Amino acid sequence: MNNEFTSQVNLAMIAFAKQAYYDSIVALAMAYTDENLWNQAGEFQAPSESLSNSLEIITRLAELPEIEVQDFVHRIIQQMQEALEITHQNSTEAFEQAIYNTRHLVDAFYQGLRLLKEQGVPIGVNQDPHIKLGFFLEQGKINVHLYGKISSSPPGLNPTEAQQLQDAFLQTMDAGSNYQQMINLAARLSNQGQYEDSNTLLVKIIEQYPEEKASSLNLIGANWFFLANYEQAIEYYVKARDAGESEDMIDFNVWEACRELYKSADTPEEALHWKNYYKRLFPQGKHKF
């Protein structure tokens, strides 16, 4: 018997292989519906193999250069992988919770990639994109946030383009709670070049929502980076890592700031200092000078 969940996942796999990433997430979103997951008797009917294939797609989507994921995304994927090892899937609370979380993760990916598609932003092409999608948790709900990097070299967004893209993003997303409104405003201020005002707001976010401390500290560091205060940026990136931010993300951010200090050093000794500083912080760091 043909299973609609399997059919949609197969379409998602084909689309991903063709690097049609938006089409891939659309197919996954169509797979993860109530009708495809459960039959009329309330029994779970999505085959384990197809669920595993869907997780593989989600994992690879999370590796796209336009997407920055935090640890909770990987935890959701791992939770689903562990649940698949359970024999009686539809009779366990853990399995149902894993399905629920995975469905919301798929929806979050869909919302984010839809925005990039609507704005004509290439997906999976540029290894150093100026538009990124970030994910954060708020009261158990997965939300998506848009980040725009403004720069002139290499060519990036100008403030007007960043503002327009951020406005379009806000129109497509539910206004949500006060936290989401605050973090969106902090990003908007950053996109407008009002980095210090953005940092002031981010400090308030940390005070009101301490569970979001890591991501907020990372954004503060990014604002200092855009202000060319690279040492201050590094300070906040390290704080973000200590607060639980993604090791890979902070590895790149610290390296990027150290590289700027390395390039602008007045003496070879000063340049070597920043090169060694990065190596001390990240002995297994992935980036080279």
C-alpha positions as CSV (number, residue, x, y, z in Angstrom):
1,M,0.0,0.0,0.0
2,N,1.3,3.4,-0.9
3,N,2.0,5.6,2.1
4,E,1.6,9.3,1.6
5,F,4.2,10.2,4.2
6,T,6.7,8.0,2.4
7,S,5.8,9.6,-1.0
8,Q,6.4,13.1,0.3
9,V,9.6,12.2,2.0
10,N,10.8,10.6,-1.3
11,L,10.0,13.8,-3.1
12,A,11.9,15.7,-0.5
13,M,14.9,13.5,-1.0
14,I,14.8,13.9,-4.8
15,A,14.5,17.7,-4.4
16,F,17.4,17.9,-2.0
17,A,19.6,15.9,-4.3
18,K,18.9,18.5,-7.0
19,Q,19.8,21.2,-4.5
20,A,16.2,22.4,-4.7
21,Y,16.2,23.0,-0.9
22,Y,13.0,25.0,-0.7
23,D,11.1,22.4,-2.7
24,S,12.5,19.8,-0.3
25,I,11.2,21.5,2.8
26,V,7.8,22.0,1.2
27,A,7.6,18.3,0.6
28,L,8.6,17.5,4.2
29,A,6.0,20.0,5.5
30,M,3.4,18.2,3.4
31,A,4.6,14.8,4.8
32,Y,4.3,15.9,8.5
33,T,0.5,16.3,8.6
34,D,-2.0,14.6,10.9
35,E,-3.5,12.6,8.0
36,N,-0.1,11.2,7.0
37,L,1.2,10.5,10.4
38,W,-1.9,8.8,11.9
39,N,-4.8,6.8,10.4
40,Q,-8.4,7.2,11.2
41,A,-8.1,4.8,14.1
42,G,-5.5,7.0,15.7
43,E,-2.7,4.6,15.0
44,F,0.7,5.9,13.9
45,Q,1.3,4.9,10.3
46,A,4.5,6.6,9.0
47,P,7.1,4.0,8.3
48,S,10.3,4.1,10.4
49,E,12.5,4.1,7.3
50,S,10.8,7.1,5.9
51,L,11.1,8.9,9.3
52,S,14.8,8.2,9.3
53,N,15.1,9.6,5.8
54,S,13.2,12.7,6.8
55,L,15.6,13.2,9.7
56,E,18.6,12.9,7.3
57,I,17.1,15.7,5.2
58,I,16.5,17.9,8.2
59,T,20.0,17.3,9.4
60,R,21.5,18.3,6.1
61,L,19.2,21.3,5.8
62,A,20.6,22.5,9.1
63,E,24.1,22.5,7.6
64,L,23.2,25.0,4.8
65,P,25.3,28.1,5.0
66,E,22.2,30.3,5.4
67,I,21.1,28.5,8.5
68,E,22.4,28.8,12.0
69,V,21.0,26.3,14.5
70,Q,21.4,26.0,18.2
71,D,22.0,22.9,20.2
72,F,18.2,22.3,20.8
73,V,17.8,21.6,17.1
74,H,20.3,18.8,17.2
75,R,18.6,17.6,20.4
76,I,15.3,17.3,18.6
77,I,16.8,15.3,15.8
78,Q,18.6,13.0,18.3
79,Q,15.4,12.6,20.3
80,M,13.6,11.5,17.2
81,Q,16.4,9.1,16.3
82,E,16.3,7.5,19.7
83,A,12.5,7.3,19.6
84,L,12.7,5.3,16.3
85,E,14.6,2.6,18.2
86,I,11.5,1.9,20.3
87,T,9.5,-1.1,19.1
88,H,6.0,0.1,19.9
89,Q,6.2,3.6,18.6
90,N,2.6,4.7,18.8
91,S,2.2,3.5,22.4
92,T,5.0,5.6,24.0
93,E,4.8,9.1,25.2
94,A,8.4,9.7,24.3
95,F,7.7,8.9,20.7
96,E,4.7,11.1,20.4
97,Q,6.7,14.0,22.0
98,A,9.5,13.4,19.5
99,I,7.1,13.5,16.6
100,Y,5.5,16.7,17.9
101,N,8.9,18.4,18.3
102,T,10.0,17.2,14.8
103,R,6.9,18.5,13.2
104,H,7.5,22.0,14.7
105,L,11.1,21.9,13.6
106,V,10.0,21.1,10.0
107,D,7.5,24.0,10.2
108,A,10.2,26.4,11.4
109,F,12.5,25.4,8.5
110,Y,9.6,25.8,6.1
111,Q,8.8,29.3,7.3
112,G,12.4,30.4,7.2
113,L,13.2,29.0,3.7
114,R,9.9,30.3,2.4
115,L,11.0,33.9,3.3
116,L,14.3,33.5,1.5
117,K,12.5,32.1,-1.5
118,E,10.0,35.0,-1.6
119,Q,12.8,37.5,-1.3
120,G,14.7,35.9,-4.2
121,V,17.7,35.0,-1.9
122,P,19.7,32.0,-3.2
123,I,19.7,29.1,-0.9
124,G,22.8,26.9,-0.4
125,V,24.9,28.8,-3.0
126,N,27.0,31.3,-1.1
127,Q,29.3,29.9,1.5
128,D,29.5,33.3,3.3
129,P,25.9,34.5,3.0
130,H,24.8,37.9,4.3
131,I,21.4,36.6,5.1
132,K,21.0,33.9,7.8
133,L,18.2,32.2,9.6
134,G,18.5,31.5,13.3
135,F,16.3,29.4,15.5
136,F,15.5,29.9,19.1
137,L,13.1,28.4,21.7
138,E,10.6,30.4,23.6
139,Q,8.3,28.6,26.1
140,G,8.7,25.4,24.2
141,K,7.9,26.9,20.8
142,I,10.4,27.0,18.0
143,N,10.7,30.4,16.4
144,V,12.8,31.6,13.4
145,H,14.7,34.8,13.3
146,L,16.3,36.6,10.3
147,Y,19.8,38.0,10.5
148,G,21.2,40.4,7.9
149,K,24.9,41.2,7.7
150,I,25.7,44.6,6.4
151,S,29.0,45.2,4.7
152,S,30.6,46.7,1.7
153,S,33.6,44.4,1.2
154,P,32.8,41.7,0.3
155,P,29.6,43.1,-1.2
156,G,26.7,42.6,1.3
157,L,23.5,44.3,2.2
158,N,23.1,48.0,2.4
159,P,21.1,49.3,5.3
160,T,18.0,49.9,3.2
161,E,18.0,46.4,1.8
162,A,18.5,44.9,5.2
163,Q,15.6,46.9,6.6
164,Q,13.3,45.9,3.7
165,L,14.2,42.2,4.2
166,Q,13.7,42.4,7.9
167,D,10.3,44.1,7.4
168,A,9.3,41.4,5.0
169,F,10.3,38.8,7.6
170,L,8.3,40.4,10.3
171,Q,5.2,40.4,8.1
172,T,5.4,36.7,7.4
173,M,5.9,35.7,11.1
174,D,3.5,35.8,13.9
175,A,4.1,38.7,16.2
176,G,4.4,36.3,19.0
177,S,5.3,37.2,22.6
178,N,7.3,40.2,24.0
179,Y,10.5,38.3,23.7
180,Q,10.1,37.7,20.0
181,Q,9.2,41.4,19.5
182,M,12.2,42.5,21.4
183,I,14.7,40.2,19.6
184,N,13.2,41.3,16.2
185,L,13.6,44.9,17.2
186,A,17.2,44.3,18.3
187,A,18.0,42.8,14.9
188,R,16.2,45.6,13.1
189,L,18.4,48.2,15.0
190,S,21.5,46.2,14.1
191,N,20.4,46.1,10.4
192,Q,20.0,49.9,10.5
193,G,23.5,50.3,11.8
194,Q,22.3,51.3,15.3
195,Y,24.5,48.7,16.9
196,E,24.8,50.3,20.3
197,D,21.1,50.8,20.6
198,S,20.7,47.1,19.6
199,N,23.1,46.1,22.4
200,T,21.2,48.1,24.9
201,L,18.1,46.2,24.1
202,L,19.9,42.9,24.1
203,V,21.1,43.6,27.6
204,K,17.4,44.1,28.7
205,I,16.5,40.8,26.9
206,I,19.1,39.0,29.0
207,E,17.7,40.5,32.2
208,Q,14.1,39.6,31.3
209,Y,14.8,36.3,29.6
210,P,17.9,34.7,31.1
211,E,17.3,31.5,29.2
212,E,18.2,33.4,26.0
213,K,21.4,34.7,27.5
214,A,23.7,32.8,25.2
215,S,22.2,33.8,21.9
216,S,21.8,37.4,23.0
217,L,25.5,37.7,24.1
218,N,26.4,36.3,20.7
219,L,24.4,39.0,19.0
220,I,26.0,41.7,21.2
221,G,29.4,40.3,20.1
222,A,28.3,40.6,16.4
223,N,27.3,44.2,16.9
224,W,30.7,45.0,18.4
225,F,32.2,43.3,15.4
226,F,30.3,45.5,13.0
227,L,31.5,48.5,15.0
228,A,35.1,47.2,14.3
229,N,35.7,46.8,18.1
230,Y,37.0,43.3,17.6
231,E,38.4,42.8,21.1
232,Q,35.0,43.6,22.6
233,A,33.4,41.3,20.1
234,I,35.6,38.5,21.2
235,E,34.9,39.1,24.8
236,Y,31.1,38.7,24.2
237,Y,31.5,35.7,21.9
238,V,33.5,34.0,24.7
239,K,30.8,34.9,27.2
240,A,28.2,33.5,24.8
241,R,30.1,30.2,24.5
242,D,30.4,30.0,28.3
243,A,26.6,30.5,28.5
244,G,26.0,27.6,26.2
245,E,26.1,29.0,22.6
246,S,27.0,26.6,19.8
247,E,30.7,25.8,19.9
248,D,31.0,25.8,16.1
249,M,29.3,29.2,15.8
250,I,31.6,30.8,18.4
251,D,34.6,29.1,16.9
252,F,33.9,30.9,13.6
253,N,32.9,34.2,15.2
254,V,36.1,34.4,17.4
255,W,38.3,33.4,14.4
256,E,36.7,36.1,12.3
257,A,37.4,38.8,14.9
258,C,40.9,37.5,15.6
259,R,41.6,37.5,11.8
260,E,40.6,41.2,11.6
261,L,43.0,42.0,14.5
262,Y,45.7,39.8,12.9
263,K,45.3,41.7,9.5
264,S,45.4,45.1,11.2
265,A,48.3,44.4,13.6
266,D,51.1,47.0,13.6
267,T,53.8,44.5,14.3
268,P,54.5,40.8,13.5
269,E,54.4,40.1,17.3
270,E,51.0,41.6,17.6
271,A,49.7,39.6,14.6
272,L,51.1,36.4,16.1
273,H,49.4,37.2,19.5
274,W,46.0,37.1,17.9
275,K,46.7,34.0,15.9
276,N,47.9,32.2,19.1
277,Y,45.0,33.7,21.1
278,Y,42.5,32.0,18.8
279,K,44.4,28.7,19.0
280,R,44.4,28.9,22.8
281,L,40.6,29.4,22.8
282,F,40.0,26.7,20.2
283,P,42.8,24.2,20.2
284,Q,40.8,22.1,17.7
285,G,39.5,25.2,15.8
286,K,38.4,24.6,12.3
287,H,39.7,27.9,10.8
288,K,43.1,29.0,9.6
289,F,44.8,32.4,9.2
